[in-house]
């Protein structure tokens, strides 16, 4: 599923720090009057790519003004669109599985939740937890700005839709299916109730890792893209909930 980062939030993300790995493809796309480009490269065989896009100007440049007006939908808009009434349970754990490290995950999450009036979700209050693919709170993988932006988007959207839920960010060593599937198994073994996977790639050679996405009683979601055709793994697994892109429009009211 293609997702767009909020314009004002993107500027802070651009200062996440040094990246590891190659930079994202520089193809500039346009949706209506909005220009955007992918934050992650197209994956090689045996690897997955994230699906987030970042809003840019028509030259593909990031906006320089960190105080730019926020565009897009906030938590109230999203919850209204999907008719979500309850705020979730504090006992429910949503695990976000993404590749590489994200140094400022907790502080950036705090910025988002503060911006939209959501209760703080921190390590100190037990709401947020960052883990490596083996379940350790430390020894995190090297940061990759593209994947960090995907991780930021994922933890923010989990916050928007389930503000009372606990959020775990489980960081795979890299974007190989081998390491991503290890992170999924770790999240399940530690008791996550929902495991979100916002990535995908070719199906070749995935038979050996498919079982990682099959955990009875755990809701495992996988992004299927929004191009209208084509198949990606792990969305193609019969054991996951494949989630496609959604286009929302307002009805003109408040």
Order of alpha helices (4+ residues) and beta strands (2+ residues): beta-alpha-beta-beta-beta-beta-alpha-beta-alpha-beta-alpha-beta-alpha-beta-beta-beta-beta
